[in-house]
Amino acid sequence: MTKIDFGWFLPTMGDSEIIGPPTREPSLDYLEEVVTTAEDAGFTFALVPVGAACQDAWLSAAAVAGRTKRLKFLVAMRPGFVAPTVAAKMSNTLDQLTKGRVLINIVTGGYPAELAADGDFLDHDERYERTREFMQVVRRAWTEEKRWDHEGKYYKVEGAKLFPRPYQQPCPPFYFGGASEAGKRVGAEETDVYLLWAETQEMVRERIEDMRKRASALGKTLRFGMRLHVVVRETEEEAWAAADDLISQIPERMESAMDKVHARTDSEGERRQQQMRSKDGENLVIAPNLWTGIGKARVGVGTALVGSGENVAKRLQEYADIGLDTFILSGYPHLEEAERFGKYVMPHFAGKHTEAVSSA
């Protein structure tokens, strides 16, 4: 039986009861409520997001980690914005202070305008080349015990020797996603857990088979994870009514703004998300319990599993049977949806889910 690792989402951009502008501020007290509820619900880690509308991921993770006991934090390293040796020192510091509760999410970025606002102007494929070298240098910084040098295309290091060392041995795991050819190359070569945004089971099966072949050719074995939303209720009828409510008040200007944002991305993953939605935006159910409504007003993953706890658990198990062992979930609002998932879905996985691996 596949062991399944469940992660939740920390809403550092604010939270809301429906899709639209935030109605709950991302205060430390509220974020603590979300993570302690997720911890109590049975989640083993929380994704801390990055983006122009989010609080800083590392500072947020550090603040809430001190208010939890078991939950791990999947925190982003962003190649191009911090030196890899500095990023390794940051992760090791938090890893030591939390006694091994740090997971690393490598985020290359897929929105040129947002990247430019932070001073990054590399084109798509170059960003992934830099990401590969960044991951290599970070891993050396984690694992090398003697002083070492590195000279590559994007980074040069002389006489590096990192303190503190990682708490996790030999080092924390890398989580990484990239749907383009450049992204898949980096994923096969460097990551421990390859992440996908929610897609149909057939699309997921094809990608996993492809990535397994790529990794096998390099003598590697990958784990696979999926990022998706959930709308879970006791019954199917209640769940679909809740899904309809979520998108019932999206301002027209917000949809128009999202269309403009989507048009400016060079992310293959984003393109695939949009491709799954019908052109007229009406046919939002693309497979059993798989709904694309959230993508009407959200960048990134816009797909959700909607249904009763029993049916959502069935769909998740079907994905697990394909080869996924990690699910990074979110729902609106994140406090109540974490509690509902714990109540209606987690019992179906009793004894089947486990803590995130410390290394691959």
Order of alpha helices (4+ residues) and beta strands (2+ residues): beta-alpha-beta-alpha-beta-alpha-beta-alpha-alpha-beta-beta-beta-alpha-beta-alpha-beta-alpha-alpha-alpha-beta-beta-beta-alpha-beta-alpha
